[in-house]
Amino acid sequence: MNWHSGIIPLESPVKAERQAARRHYGVHPYFTRRPPNVVRRYILHYSREHDVVLDPFGGSGVTAVEAFLENRVGVQNDINPLASFIARGIADLSKGQIAAYAKSLDSLREECEKQLMSIQRAPDVTVAGFRKKVRLPPNVELPRSADVRRYYDLFSPHQLVSLAILRQAIDRIPDRYAGRAMLLAWSATLAKLNKTFLSAVGRAPSRGGSSIFSIYRYKVAKEPVELSVWPTFCERASNIIAAKREIDKTVELKRRTSGWFGRFESHARDVEDLCDDFRDAVDYIFTDPPYGRNIAYIDLSVLWNAWIGQLPDLEKRQKELIVGGDLGISESTYLTRLGDSIRACIAMLKVNRWLSVVFQHWNTLYFEEILCAAAEAGADLRAAVSQVGDPIWSMHKKKGDESVLAGELILTFHKTGKRKAIRKDAAFDLSRVLGQILSDMDGREVYGEYLFNRVIIEAWNRSAIGSLRVTKEEFTRLLRSHGWRYDQQNHYWVSETHMSPTLFGRID
Ligand SMILES: C[S@@+](CC[C@H](N)C(=O)[O-])C[C@H]1O[C@@H](n2cnc3c(N)ncnc32)[C@H](O)[C@@H]1O
């Protein structure tokens, strides 16, 4: 038996350590970032040094960067150019000299600090004069859900001009890697220097965030806070230098122990197109595809993509795996593509290698698509781990709504290369199965997500995934009819008849 086929799948959840996350992931905001320690645990378990580890829906690059820092070939892909810009930017912090980074920041300070401070105080006419002299991005239309129509409406004239001046100075930095690092810091600064930025109540004005990441739309603050440009950039640039120090240390440690041979590459393509280059070439895939309608990544990234000069064309936008967005992509298109993407992932894996897919949604059809596509493409489901009870809950969950799903299911498949015909329409009595699962709980408190995930896997194991259709309202009604109630404060379900202090499904 070879090393990869002998792997015993991970069956227990891994506690997310967001606070202890490696600092480099904090250098630039992105959507739905996975906890790095969980991703790292999966990479270390399912792959060896030198292996090719791919994340085809890579987002800001947690999988590929972790793989790279663990002496693998980390392959990042994401259809959204911003995602691969961030991932590549983080991986490239391993290049160049820290002294050159610090020197570049010093020379930017020399060149820009005073000018930016004086622009901040200047009257509008003076700023308008500057505006004619700087290079600005195209004034593109914003997503339909935005409060304002065009790109420039997102900024005050002062912000727009200041960001352009800073960007031009960065473009003139002679050291290639220091220049890229400063560009990453500048791009991260964009999130704070626009009208969607809201200060957090009771904290320093700079401690807040953009509505782009909290409610996933360009909501303009009623009273926008205008942070000073230079200190905001400087803070970001200092974070980047600290991240470089951390990455250099990791690399150096590897060099001294096992030797350093990590490699990183990045792509900005549709998953299926990627398959042309990676067929039968990958040792492990860890990925987290978009969950239906939640976030229109490309629409929301226009703030960055316009200014880094990488706005995706219509063909690419049409291939984004989402429901809705400005192009109004239908659910049936999403479903077809979801299945095709899973098939593409299996096709990219070598035989006897592993694929982990992170997913969560109330729509059982989505799970059906993933599970059937994998089996039909020649991969067996070998583990299904509920990562629930994470201390970081979604905003809606915090408001105490039992119908919101927080946490995910990590489905891990083993590629055997033997395609299977799927039977999926056996009878499935949801109430009975749920009753059995609840009785296993022995009266312990349990997270709704855990129960829902168990039901999905039961239906799959009983060849009945196609017969399982349930809305979130029906699911919660069923739980109540079995004598369980939702604890609004703690976000778990409690048996009316048992009172026990242990909580089931918590990751300790
Ligand atoms: C849930 S996010 C991944 C986040 C990532 N796990 C992280 O930790 O940063 C899903 C990603 O899939 C990307 N995506 C959507 N459609 C795609 C497609 N057809 N091909 C490749 N990537 C796609 C989105 O741009 C988004 O960044």
The ligand as an SDF file (V2000), in Angstrom:
LIG
                    3D

 27 29  0  0  0  0  0  0  0  0999 V2000
  -15.4500   30.6240   -0.0080 C   0  0  0  0  0  0  0  0  0  0  0  0
  -14.2690   31.5010   -0.9690 S   0  0  0  0  0  0  0  0  0  0  0  0
  -12.7630   30.7580   -0.5820 C   0  0  0  0  0  0  0  0  0  0  0  0
  -12.0970   31.4030    0.6030 C   0  0  0  0  0  0  0  0  0  0  0  0
  -10.7930   30.7180    0.9730 C   0  0  0  0  0  0  0  0  0  0  0  0
  -11.0310   29.4040    1.4830 N   0  0  0  0  0  0  0  0  0  0  0  0
   -9.9620   31.5200    1.9910 C   0  0  0  0  0  0  0  0  0  0  0  0
   -9.6460   30.9520    3.0570 O   0  0  0  0  0  0  0  0  0  0  0  0
   -9.6320   32.6760    1.7300 O   0  0  0  0  0  0  0  0  0  0  0  0
  -14.6500   30.9320   -2.5670 C   0  0  0  0  0  0  0  0  0  0  0  0
  -13.7910   31.5120   -3.6790 C   0  0  0  0  0  0  0  0  0  0  0  0
  -14.1700   30.9020   -4.9220 O   0  0  0  0  0  0  0  0  0  0  0  0
  -13.9180   31.8340   -5.9590 C   0  0  0  0  0  0  0  0  0  0  0  0
  -14.6280   31.3970   -7.1860 N   0  0  0  0  0  0  0  0  0  0  0  0
  -15.9290   31.5550   -7.5190 C   0  0  0  0  0  0  0  0  0  0  0  0
  -16.1910   30.9840   -8.7060 N   0  0  0  0  0  0  0  0  0  0  0  0
  -15.0400   30.4220   -9.1420 C   0  0  0  0  0  0  0  0  0  0  0  0
  -14.6830   29.6600  -10.2950 C   0  0  0  0  0  0  0  0  0  0  0  0
  -15.5690   29.3650  -11.2340 N   0  0  0  0  0  0  0  0  0  0  0  0
  -13.3970   29.2540  -10.4110 N   0  0  0  0  0  0  0  0  0  0  0  0
  -12.4780   29.5600   -9.4540 C   0  0  0  0  0  0  0  0  0  0  0  0
  -12.7690   30.2830   -8.3450 N   0  0  0  0  0  0  0  0  0  0  0  0
  -14.0290   30.6970   -8.1780 C   0  0  0  0  0  0  0  0  0  0  0  0
  -14.3770   33.1470   -5.3670 C   0  0  0  0  0  0  0  0  0  0  0  0
  -13.7850   34.2410   -6.0120 O   0  0  0  0  0  0  0  0  0  0  0  0
  -13.9520   33.0180   -3.8970 C   0  0  0  0  0  0  0  0  0  0  0  0
  -12.7370   33.6580   -3.6440 O   0  0  0  0  0  0  0  0  0  0  0  0
  1  2  1  0
  2  3  1  0
  2 10  1  0
  3  4  1  0
  4  5  1  0
  5  6  1  0
  5  7  1  0
  7  8  2  0
  7  9  1  0
 10 11  1  0
 11 12  1  0
 11 26  1  0
 12 13  1  0
 13 14  1  0
 13 24  1  0
 14 15  1  0
 14 23  1  0
 15 16  2  0
 16 17  1  0
 17 18  1  0
 17 23  2  0
 18 19  1  0
 18 20  2  0
 20 21  1  0
 21 22  2  0
 22 23  1  0
 24 25  1  0
 24 26  1  0
 26 27  1  0
M  CHG  2   2   1   9  -1
M  END
$$$$
